[in-house]
């Protein structure tokens, strides 16, 4: 498969997946289950993307995302399919707090991304005036939202800014590290967008969402982790892909993606020739270092800026849409303390509204949230903080020691914790979280129209229909279906993006 053997790797049902994050790996897994040949090319030296296992003070922890939504099947099903069923673990506690107005306050129950069904649900978190403002929702005239609207703009119009600033903002910040007054209601919280289009009263619509959920009698945990870390999921998927004959090449950045002609039907040998890339249509030439691969189809599973660079030659309009996607950067600070010196409040951690002027935006009490972390060393307590939101650049220019220090200062102010950690680790996620501003849905629709003009090409990942792990897996599955000519899953994601619900403090 080197440059001296440029024809190697081409054959019926050969697919190249660019990117070995969880989306690319999930795509490779699905392709292999359909009997296709797969090569995954990853620029970095490891698989997993933003899912990263690690150690602090000898204790295994996640250094990236730490949980996955279990009320959607995609991520949990993938974990089970690659042999992790016996390692799936719910949080030991899902009781979180919010650090606002000078105190840690219990996270309210009965809300949808911070939007309550009743004013009383937010008593304690909001001022009396803020609670009273919510009650005006039932008497206000309809708020028109058109094709899209900012979450903060709509919710503030219905319920007042205090709901947005003290609850919606920190919850959305935990998912997107974004700004509620920029983020798209349609893409970021699709449930509430449907309410906005069909109801005059927002609180009444939220109560209907809650009633439907109760009628559905959903049982089991809302979120799930994995013993050893969610970061072990991509490692298990990669191992399964390789065991079934798939090839994964790390340290192999793709430098060129071009169409050529002469491919046979995608999957002809494996699926009766039902693929979208029929004879005579363009196939793909992929250049990665000194390697040149030919494929019947390519799935691009890298962040939007990298995808834009790859598509610029063959799909300039799609590349322009991708280049316009913005990202937020953040850092996670993981701290280990002696248990005898670290008495923490009960619960899984806390969120911090930006309006309160703190540096950290959340803290997760990892040893309390995940039993498997506590069991590794009963003499230690591990927690982590997160810093950095969209548009905040100054804080992330500070060195690791400064980020540890500001985290300790805020933890002391919030919880009284004043001990010296025995170990600390800072993990930076530069341009880690794609932003879904107003109009994101329309941008993704335009992008898909451009890509549809290129047979055998599909995109997947966090930049399109949801940033959580289930959303990335669903996006990968839709991409695989698309290159087979089945657009049903793509249409479903376009119509109904995956809401990336907040997974508790620090998630």
NORWOSUL-V921684 format. One record per pair of residues at least 12 apart in sequence whose ideal C-beta (glycine too) atoms are under 7 Angstrom apart, sorted by the first residue. I is the first residue (numbers start at 1). J is the second residue. D is the distance in whole Angstrom. If there is no record, write none. Layout:
I;J;D
I;J;D
This chain:
1;291;5
1;293;6
2;290;6
2;291;6
3;290;4
3;291;6
3;292;6
6;292;4
7;294;7
9;39;6
9;293;4
9;294;6
10;294;4
10;295;7
11;37;6
12;264;6
12;268;5
12;269;4
13;35;7
13;36;4
13;37;6
13;266;6
13;267;4
13;268;7
13;269;6
13;270;5
13;296;7
14;37;5
14;295;5
14;296;5
15;31;5
15;36;5
15;37;7
15;38;5
15;295;6
15;296;7
15;297;5
15;299;7
16;39;5
16;41;7
16;284;7
16;286;5
16;293;6
16;295;4
16;298;5
17;38;6
17;40;5
17;299;5
17;301;6
18;41;5
18;254;5
18;298;7
18;300;5
18;301;6
18;302;6
18;310;7
19;42;6
19;300;7
19;301;4
19;302;4
20;40;5
20;42;4
20;47;4
20;238;7
20;248;6
20;250;7
21;48;7
21;49;3
21;50;7
21;301;6
21;461;7
22;49;6
22;51;6
22;233;7
22;234;5
22;469;6
22;472;5
22;473;7
23;301;4
23;460;5
23;461;4
23;472;4
23;475;6
23;476;5
24;40;6
24;301;3
25;47;6
25;234;5
25;237;4
25;238;6
25;241;7
26;78;6
26;237;7
26;472;7
26;473;4
26;476;4
26;477;7
27;299;5
27;301;6
27;460;6
27;476;4
27;479;6
27;480;6
28;40;5
28;241;5
28;246;5
29;237;6
29;240;6
29;241;6
30;476;7
30;477;6
30;480;4
31;480;6
32;241;6
32;244;5
32;245;7
32;246;5
34;267;7
34;270;7
34;271;6
35;267;7
35;270;3
35;271;7
36;267;6
36;270;6
38;241;7
38;246;4
39;247;5
39;249;7
39;293;6
40;246;7
40;247;7
40;248;4
40;249;7
41;249;5
41;252;5
41;254;5
41;288;5
42;248;7
42;249;7
42;250;5
42;252;6
43;252;7
43;253;4
44;250;7
45;250;5
45;251;5
46;250;6
47;234;5
47;235;7
47;238;5
47;248;7
47;250;7
48;231;6
48;234;4
48;235;7
50;64;5
50;65;6
50;429;6
50;432;6
51;64;5
51;65;6
51;230;6
51;231;5
51;233;6
51;234;5
52;64;4
52;231;5
53;228;7
53;229;4
53;231;3
53;232;6
56;334;5
56;336;5
56;382;6
56;423;5
56;425;5
57;336;4
57;380;6
57;422;6
57;423;4
58;377;7
59;336;7
59;373;6
59;376;5
59;377;5
59;380;6
59;382;6
60;228;6
60;229;6
60;376;6
61;229;6
61;334;6
61;366;6
61;373;6
61;382;6
62;229;4
62;230;5
62;231;5
63;231;7
63;332;6
63;334;7
63;427;4
64;231;6
64;429;7
65;230;6
65;469;7
66;225;6
66;230;6
66;364;7
66;507;6
67;223;5
67;224;7
67;225;5
67;230;6
67;503;5
67;507;6
68;223;7
68;224;6
68;230;6
68;468;7
68;469;4
68;470;6
69;222;7
69;223;6
69;468;5
69;470;5
69;501;6
70;220;6
70;221;5
70;222;6
70;223;6
70;224;4
71;218;6
71;222;6
72;470;4
72;498;7
74;470;4
74;473;4
74;474;5
75;469;4
75;470;4
75;473;5
76;88;7
76;224;6
78;237;7
78;473;6
79;226;6
79;233;6
82;236;4
82;237;5
82;240;4
83;236;6
84;226;6
84;233;7
84;236;5
87;226;5
87;227;4
87;228;6
88;224;5
88;226;6
89;224;7
89;225;5
89;226;7
89;227;5
89;370;7
89;371;7
89;372;6
90;221;4
90;224;6
91;221;7
91;223;6
91;225;7
91;348;6
91;369;5
91;370;7
91;504;7
92;368;7
92;369;6
92;370;6
92;371;4
93;347;6
93;348;5
93;368;6
93;369;6
94;348;6
94;504;6
95;346;7
95;347;4
95;348;6
96;347;6
96;348;5
96;349;6
96;350;6
96;351;7
96;504;5
96;505;4
97;345;7
97;347;6
97;350;4
98;125;6
98;167;7
98;170;7
98;350;6
98;351;5
99;350;5
99;352;5
99;414;5
100;125;6
100;166;5
100;353;5
100;356;5
104;345;6
104;350;6
104;414;6
105;124;5
105;125;5
108;121;5
108;122;5
108;125;6
109;121;7
110;210;7
112;191;6
112;192;6
112;206;5
112;209;6
113;168;6
113;171;5
113;172;7
113;189;5
113;192;7
113;502;7
114;163;7
114;167;4
114;168;4
114;171;5
115;155;6
115;168;7
115;192;6
115;202;6
115;206;6
116;134;7
116;203;7
116;206;7
117;203;6
117;206;4
117;207;4
117;210;6
118;203;6
119;131;5
119;134;4
119;135;5
122;134;7
122;163;7
122;167;7
125;166;6
125;167;6
126;162;5
126;163;7
126;166;6
127;162;7
130;160;6
130;162;3
130;163;7
133;159;7
133;160;3
133;162;7
134;159;5
134;160;7
134;163;6
134;203;7
137;158;5
137;159;6
137;201;5
137;202;6
137;203;5
138;201;5
138;203;7
140;158;7
142;200;5
143;157;5
143;158;6
145;185;7
145;196;5
145;197;6
147;442;7
148;184;5
148;185;7
148;186;5
148;438;5
148;439;6
148;441;6
149;185;5
149;438;6
150;181;5
150;182;6
150;183;6
150;185;7
150;438;5
151;168;6
151;172;6
151;180;5
151;183;5
151;185;5
151;188;6
151;189;6
152;164;5
152;168;7
152;180;4
152;181;4
153;181;6
154;185;6
154;196;6
155;168;6
158;202;4
159;202;6
164;180;5
165;353;6
165;355;4
166;353;5
166;355;7
168;180;5
169;353;6
169;354;6
170;351;4
170;352;6
170;353;5
170;361;7
171;351;7
171;502;5
172;188;7
173;354;7
173;361;5
173;389;6
174;351;6
174;362;6
174;502;5
174;507;6
175;467;6
175;500;5
175;502;6
176;188;7
176;328;7
176;433;6
176;435;6
176;436;7
176;467;6
177;328;4
177;330;5
177;388;6
177;389;5
177;390;6
177;433;5
178;328;6
178;390;5
178;435;5
179;390;5
179;391;7
182;437;5
183;436;6
183;437;6
184;436;5
184;437;6
184;438;5
184;439;7
184;440;5
184;441;7
186;441;5
187;436;4
187;440;4
187;441;5
187;497;5
188;436;5
189;499;6
190;496;6
190;497;5
190;499;6
191;209;6
191;499;6
195;209;7
223;503;5
223;504;7
225;370;6
227;372;4
252;288;5
252;289;6
252;291;7
253;288;6
254;286;6
254;287;7
254;288;5
254;310;6
255;287;5
255;288;7
256;287;4
257;284;7
257;286;6
257;298;7
257;310;5
257;311;7
257;314;7
258;285;5
258;313;6
258;314;6
259;282;4
259;284;6
259;314;6
260;282;6
260;283;5
260;284;7
260;285;5
260;294;7
261;280;7
261;282;6
261;283;7
262;283;6
263;277;5
263;281;7
263;283;3
263;296;5
264;279;6
265;277;7
265;278;6
265;279;6
266;296;4
266;297;5
266;456;6
266;483;6
266;484;7
267;484;7
274;484;7
274;485;7
275;483;7
275;484;5
275;485;6
276;455;5
276;456;6
276;483;6
276;484;6
276;485;4
277;296;5
277;297;6
277;455;5
277;456;4
281;455;5
282;455;6
283;295;7
283;296;5
283;456;7
284;297;7
284;298;5
284;456;6
286;298;6
296;456;6
297;456;4
297;483;4
298;456;7
298;457;6
299;458;5
299;460;6
299;479;5
299;483;7
300;459;5
301;460;5
301;461;5
301;476;7
302;461;7
303;431;7
303;461;7
303;463;6
304;322;4
304;325;4
304;434;6
304;463;4
305;323;7
307;322;5
307;459;6
308;322;4
308;323;4
314;454;6
315;450;6
315;451;7
315;454;6
317;450;5
318;447;6
318;450;4
318;451;5
321;443;6
321;446;6
321;447;4
322;447;7
324;443;7
325;434;6
325;463;5
326;435;5
327;431;4
327;432;7
327;433;6
327;434;6
327;435;6
328;388;7
328;389;6
328;390;4
328;433;5
328;435;6
329;388;5
329;396;6
329;429;6
329;430;5
329;431;6
329;432;6
330;386;6
330;387;7
330;388;4
330;429;5
330;432;6
330;433;7
331;387;5
331;388;6
331;396;6
331;403;6
331;426;6
331;427;7
331;428;5
331;429;7
332;384;5
332;386;5
332;427;5
333;384;6
333;385;5
333;387;7
333;403;5
333;404;6
333;407;4
333;424;7
333;426;5
334;382;7
334;384;4
334;424;7
334;425;5
335;383;6
335;384;7
335;407;7
335;421;4
335;424;5
336;380;5
336;382;5
336;421;6
336;422;5
336;423;4
337;380;7
337;381;5
337;419;5
337;421;5
337;422;7
338;379;7
338;380;7
338;419;7
338;422;6
339;378;7
339;379;6
339;380;6
339;381;5
341;419;4
342;381;4
342;417;6
342;419;6
344;365;5
344;368;7
344;381;7
344;415;6
344;417;7
345;415;6
347;365;7
347;368;7
348;364;6
348;365;6
348;368;6
348;369;4
348;504;5
348;505;6
349;362;7
349;363;5
349;364;4
349;365;5
349;369;7
349;504;7
349;505;3
349;506;5
350;362;7
350;363;6
350;414;7
350;505;5
351;505;5
354;389;7
358;410;5
359;387;6
359;395;6
359;406;5
359;410;6
360;385;4
360;386;7
360;387;6
360;407;6
360;410;5
361;386;5
361;387;7
361;389;6
362;385;7
362;386;5
362;505;5
362;506;4
363;383;6
363;384;7
363;385;5
363;411;6
363;505;6
363;506;6
364;383;6
364;384;5
364;505;5
364;506;3
365;383;5
366;382;5
366;383;6
366;384;6
367;381;5
367;382;5
369;504;7
384;506;6
385;407;4
385;411;7
386;506;6
387;403;6
390;435;6
400;426;4
403;426;5
404;424;5
404;426;7
433;467;6
434;462;5
434;463;4
434;467;6
444;464;5
444;465;7
444;494;7
445;494;6
448;490;7
448;494;7
456;483;6
458;479;4
458;482;4
458;483;5
459;479;6
460;475;4
460;476;5
460;478;7
460;479;4
461;475;6
465;493;4
465;497;4
465;498;6
466;497;5
466;498;3
466;499;7
466;500;5
467;500;5
468;498;7
468;500;4
470;498;6
471;498;4
471;500;6
474;493;6
474;498;6
475;493;7
477;489;6
478;490;5
478;493;5
